[in-house]
Amino acid sequence: MMHKTPLTESRLVAGTAAFADRYRTFLVDQWGVLHDGRQPFPGAVDCLRRLMAQGKQVAVLSNSGKPAADNVARLRAMGIPEDCYTAVVTSGEVVRNALAARTPPFPPSLGRRCFLLSSDGSDSLVRGLDLELTPTVADADFILLAGVADGLPLEHYLPLLECGGNRGLPLICANPDLVRFSPQGLTFSAGELARRYEQLGGTVHYIGKPHEAIYRYCGQVLADFDPAQAVAVGDSVGHDVVGGHRAGLATAFVTGGIHGADFADAADDAARLRRVSAIAREHGVWPDWVIPGFAW
């Protein structure tokens, strides 16, 4: 994949209209950009429709540990129908395809016995695959981490991780996000569990932003996908902006998502840009554009 030279400054604009003419393809994050898990953000659906009306390719690019079809249904239920975008690409879909084909990093030696952790107990990620779901980590060949359940504390998962680590099981993380929106507000996500597993000495295979495979997959599902004519829009510098830069895309950082509290008391543009720079310095990558929300 092509890597962009990181910027050391960003341009603060009011909305996507300021840069829409510059790009043919928009890779738009889901949670924190299009919706909060319950309803769309103001202006998000209108912005999608305007981009589609201009003939843009719009892919909802999500670190969801579920297949794309599950996310299409969720978006539709929230009032974001299929005519608002070109495609949905999820980390779960990439994992599912790789497991089915046993392509790297999932060789045949991975084994068939899978202990699945998902947000709602659903097995849709692996349904129909040549895998055997096990009731315990002790019976598994590998752990597939697709999501975490609302209301359960991080400590609930630690014994499972310790068991897997002690057995030397590989863990596939189908959602690298560290935090997520929940009914209780921002809370830990699957990527945080994967990080804890690494701290225990376990081996983790990450699929999703900011890692390369999900951007390669975009090139398979989008017609004439050219990173030089594409922009990644997201609310996580560590995932959306870093991943976009690594893949050679321009990036737009949405400040009203998971970093919303960091900008709540920023009184003017200068203060907002200082906050952006502070976050960007942590990751060594600056977004090309900064917008308060995904609106026109």
C-alpha positions as CSV (number, residue, x, y, z in Angstrom):
1,M,0.0,0.0,0.0
2,M,1.1,3.6,-0.7
3,H,2.0,5.6,2.4
4,K,1.4,9.4,2.4
5,T,4.0,11.8,3.9
6,P,2.4,12.9,7.2
7,L,1.3,16.5,7.5
8,T,2.3,18.7,10.5
9,E,-0.8,20.8,10.3
10,S,-4.5,20.4,9.4
11,R,-7.2,22.5,7.8
12,L,-10.3,23.2,9.9
13,V,-13.5,23.5,7.8
14,A,-17.2,23.7,8.5
15,G,-18.2,20.5,6.6
16,T,-17.6,18.1,3.8
17,A,-18.7,20.6,1.1
18,A,-15.3,22.3,1.6
19,F,-13.4,19.3,0.1
20,A,-16.0,17.1,-1.6
21,D,-14.9,18.2,-5.1
22,R,-11.4,17.0,-4.5
23,Y,-12.2,13.3,-4.2
24,R,-14.0,10.6,-6.0
25,T,-14.3,8.1,-3.2
26,F,-15.3,8.6,0.4
27,L,-14.6,6.0,3.1
28,V,-16.8,7.0,5.9
29,D,-16.6,5.5,9.5
30,Q,-19.8,4.4,11.1
31,W,-20.0,4.8,14.9
32,G,-19.2,8.4,16.0
33,V,-19.5,9.7,12.4
34,L,-22.8,8.5,10.9
35,H,-24.5,7.6,14.2
36,D,-24.1,7.1,17.9
37,G,-25.4,3.5,17.9
38,R,-29.0,4.6,18.3
39,Q,-29.7,7.3,15.7
40,P,-28.0,9.2,12.9
41,F,-26.2,12.4,13.8
42,P,-27.7,15.6,12.5
43,G,-26.9,16.2,8.8
44,A,-25.2,12.8,8.3
45,V,-27.9,11.3,6.0
46,D,-28.2,14.5,4.1
47,C,-24.4,14.5,3.6
48,L,-24.4,11.0,2.3
49,R,-27.2,11.8,-0.2
50,R,-25.4,14.9,-1.4
51,L,-22.2,12.9,-2.1
52,M,-24.1,10.2,-3.9
53,A,-26.0,12.8,-6.0
54,Q,-22.6,14.1,-7.1
55,G,-21.6,10.6,-8.3
56,K,-19.2,9.9,-5.5
57,Q,-18.4,6.4,-4.4
58,V,-19.3,6.2,-0.7
59,A,-18.3,3.2,1.4
60,V,-19.2,2.9,5.0
61,L,-15.9,1.6,6.4
62,S,-16.4,0.1,9.8
63,N,-14.4,-1.8,12.4
64,S,-17.6,-3.8,13.1
65,G,-16.9,-7.4,14.0
66,K,-20.1,-8.4,12.1
67,P,-20.6,-9.1,8.4
68,A,-21.5,-6.3,6.1
69,A,-25.1,-7.5,5.7
70,D,-25.7,-7.2,9.5
71,N,-24.5,-3.6,9.3
72,V,-26.7,-2.8,6.3
73,A,-29.7,-4.0,8.3
74,R,-28.6,-1.9,11.3
75,L,-28.2,1.2,9.2
76,R,-31.5,0.7,7.5
77,A,-33.2,0.4,10.9
78,M,-31.7,3.7,12.0
79,G,-33.0,5.5,8.9
80,I,-29.9,5.2,6.7
81,P,-31.1,3.2,3.7
82,E,-29.0,1.5,1.0
83,D,-29.3,4.3,-1.5
84,C,-27.3,6.5,0.8
85,Y,-24.0,4.7,0.0
86,T,-22.2,2.5,-2.5
87,A,-21.1,-0.3,-0.2
88,V,-20.5,-1.3,3.4
89,V,-17.1,-2.7,4.2
90,T,-16.5,-4.2,7.7
91,S,-13.6,-5.7,9.4
92,G,-15.8,-8.6,10.2
93,E,-16.5,-9.2,6.5
94,V,-12.8,-9.2,5.8
95,V,-12.2,-11.7,8.7
96,R,-15.0,-14.0,7.5
97,N,-13.7,-14.1,3.9
98,A,-10.1,-14.8,5.1
99,L,-11.3,-17.6,7.4
100,A,-13.3,-19.1,4.6
101,A,-10.3,-19.1,2.2
102,R,-7.7,-19.7,4.9
103,T,-5.7,-16.9,3.5
104,P,-2.9,-15.1,5.5
105,P,-2.8,-14.5,8.4
106,F,-5.2,-17.5,8.8
107,P,-3.4,-20.7,7.5
108,P,-5.0,-24.2,7.7
109,S,-2.9,-24.9,10.7
110,L,-5.1,-22.4,12.7
111,G,-7.4,-25.2,13.5
112,R,-11.2,-25.5,13.3
113,R,-12.3,-25.1,16.9
114,C,-13.2,-21.5,17.6
115,F,-14.1,-19.7,20.8
116,L,-16.2,-16.7,19.6
117,L,-16.7,-13.5,21.6
118,S,-19.4,-11.3,20.1
119,S,-21.3,-8.2,21.3
120,D,-24.7,-9.9,21.3
121,G,-24.0,-13.6,21.3
122,S,-24.6,-13.8,17.5
123,D,-22.6,-16.3,15.4
124,S,-23.3,-14.5,12.1
125,L,-19.6,-13.9,11.6
126,V,-18.8,-17.6,11.3
127,R,-22.2,-19.0,10.3
128,G,-21.7,-21.4,7.4
129,L,-18.0,-21.7,7.7
130,D,-16.1,-24.9,8.3
131,L,-15.6,-24.2,12.0
132,E,-16.7,-25.7,15.2
133,L,-17.7,-23.2,17.9
134,T,-16.6,-24.3,21.4
135,P,-18.3,-23.4,24.7
136,T,-15.0,-22.7,26.5
137,V,-11.6,-21.4,25.7
138,A,-10.1,-24.6,27.0
139,D,-11.6,-26.5,24.1
140,A,-10.6,-24.1,21.4
141,D,-7.8,-23.9,18.8
142,F,-8.1,-20.1,18.6
143,I,-10.1,-17.2,19.9
144,L,-12.2,-15.0,17.6
145,L,-12.9,-11.6,19.2
146,A,-15.7,-9.9,17.3
147,G,-17.1,-7.6,20.0
148,V,-17.9,-7.1,23.7
149,A,-21.3,-7.1,25.3
150,D,-23.0,-4.0,26.7
151,G,-23.0,-3.9,30.5
152,L,-20.2,-6.3,31.1
153,P,-17.0,-4.9,32.8
154,L,-13.6,-5.5,31.3
155,E,-12.8,-7.7,34.3
156,H,-15.4,-10.2,33.1
157,Y,-13.2,-11.1,30.2
158,L,-9.8,-11.4,31.9
159,P,-10.2,-15.1,33.0
160,L,-11.0,-16.0,29.4
161,L,-7.9,-14.1,28.1
162,E,-5.7,-15.6,30.8
163,C,-6.9,-19.1,29.8
164,G,-6.2,-18.5,26.2
165,G,-2.8,-17.0,26.9
166,N,-1.8,-19.9,29.1
167,R,-2.7,-22.3,26.3
168,G,-0.8,-20.2,23.7
169,L,-3.9,-19.7,21.5
170,P,-3.8,-17.2,18.7
171,L,-6.5,-14.5,19.0
172,I,-8.1,-12.9,15.9
173,C,-9.3,-9.4,16.6
174,A,-12.1,-8.5,14.2
175,N,-12.6,-5.1,15.8
176,P,-9.4,-3.2,16.7
177,D,-11.3,-0.2,18.2
178,L,-10.2,0.6,21.7
179,V,-13.4,2.4,22.7
180,R,-17.0,2.4,21.5
181,F,-20.3,4.1,22.1
182,S,-22.7,2.3,24.4
183,P,-25.9,3.1,26.3
184,Q,-23.6,4.0,29.3
185,G,-21.5,6.3,27.1
186,L,-18.0,5.7,25.9
187,T,-16.6,2.3,27.1
188,F,-13.9,-0.2,26.2
189,S,-14.1,-2.1,22.9
190,A,-12.7,-5.3,21.5
191,G,-9.4,-3.8,20.6
192,E,-8.7,-3.1,24.3
193,L,-9.2,-6.8,25.1
194,A,-6.8,-7.7,22.3
195,R,-4.3,-5.3,23.7
196,R,-4.6,-6.9,27.2
197,Y,-4.1,-10.3,25.5
198,E,-0.8,-9.1,24.0
199,Q,0.2,-7.8,27.4
200,L,-0.3,-11.4,28.7
201,G,2.1,-12.6,26.0
202,G,-0.6,-13.8,23.6
203,T,-0.4,-13.5,19.8
204,V,-3.0,-11.3,18.2
205,H,-4.0,-11.0,14.5
206,Y,-5.7,-7.6,13.9
207,I,-8.1,-7.1,11.0
208,G,-9.6,-3.7,10.5
209,K,-8.5,0.0,10.6
210,P,-5.7,1.0,10.8
211,H,-4.3,-2.3,9.3
212,E,-3.8,-2.8,5.6
213,A,-6.1,-5.7,4.8
214,I,-9.4,-3.7,5.1
215,Y,-8.1,-1.1,2.7
216,R,-7.1,-3.8,0.2
217,Y,-10.6,-5.2,0.4
218,C,-12.0,-1.7,-0.4
219,G,-10.1,-2.0,-3.7
220,Q,-11.9,-5.3,-4.4
221,V,-15.4,-4.0,-3.8
222,L,-15.2,-0.5,-5.1
223,A,-14.9,0.2,-8.9
224,D,-11.7,2.0,-9.9
225,F,-10.6,2.6,-6.3
226,D,-7.7,5.0,-6.5
227,P,-6.2,6.0,-3.0
228,A,-5.0,9.3,-4.5
229,Q,-8.6,10.3,-5.2
230,A,-10.0,9.1,-1.9
231,V,-10.6,10.5,1.5
232,A,-11.1,8.6,4.8
233,V,-13.5,10.2,7.2
234,G,-13.5,9.2,10.8
235,D,-13.5,10.2,14.5
236,S,-10.4,8.2,15.6
237,V,-7.0,9.5,14.7
238,G,-5.4,6.2,15.8
239,H,-7.6,4.2,13.4
240,D,-9.2,6.3,10.7
241,V,-6.4,8.9,10.2
242,V,-3.5,6.6,10.7
243,G,-5.0,3.9,8.6
244,G,-5.9,6.3,5.8
245,H,-2.4,7.8,5.7
246,R,-0.8,4.3,5.6
247,A,-3.1,3.4,2.7
248,G,-2.3,6.6,0.8
249,L,-5.6,8.4,1.3
250,A,-6.4,11.9,2.4
251,T,-8.1,12.0,5.8
252,A,-10.8,14.0,7.5
253,F,-11.0,14.0,11.3
254,V,-14.5,14.3,12.9
255,T,-14.0,16.0,16.3
256,G,-17.5,15.3,17.5
257,G,-17.2,11.6,17.9
258,I,-15.1,9.7,20.5
259,H,-12.9,12.8,21.1
260,G,-16.0,15.0,21.6
261,A,-15.1,15.7,25.2
262,D,-11.6,16.9,24.2
263,F,-13.2,19.7,22.2
264,A,-16.1,20.6,24.4
265,D,-14.5,23.7,25.8
266,A,-12.4,24.7,22.8
267,A,-13.7,28.3,22.4
268,D,-12.4,29.1,18.9
269,D,-10.7,27.6,15.8
270,A,-7.2,28.2,17.2
271,A,-8.1,26.2,20.3
272,R,-9.6,23.4,18.3
273,L,-6.5,23.1,16.1
274,R,-4.3,23.0,19.2
275,R,-6.4,20.1,20.4
276,V,-6.1,18.4,17.1
277,S,-2.3,18.8,17.1
278,A,-2.1,17.4,20.6
279,I,-4.0,14.3,19.6
280,A,-2.2,14.0,16.3
281,R,1.3,14.2,17.9
282,E,0.4,11.1,20.0
283,H,0.1,9.2,16.7
284,G,2.6,11.1,14.5
285,V,0.0,11.7,11.8
286,W,-2.1,14.8,11.1
287,P,-5.4,14.7,9.3
288,D,-5.7,16.8,6.1
289,W,-9.1,18.1,7.2
290,V,-10.9,18.7,10.5
291,I,-14.7,18.9,10.7
292,P,-17.0,19.1,13.7
293,G,-19.3,16.5,12.3
294,F,-20.2,14.6,9.1
295,A,-22.5,17.2,7.6
296,W,-22.5,19.1,4.4
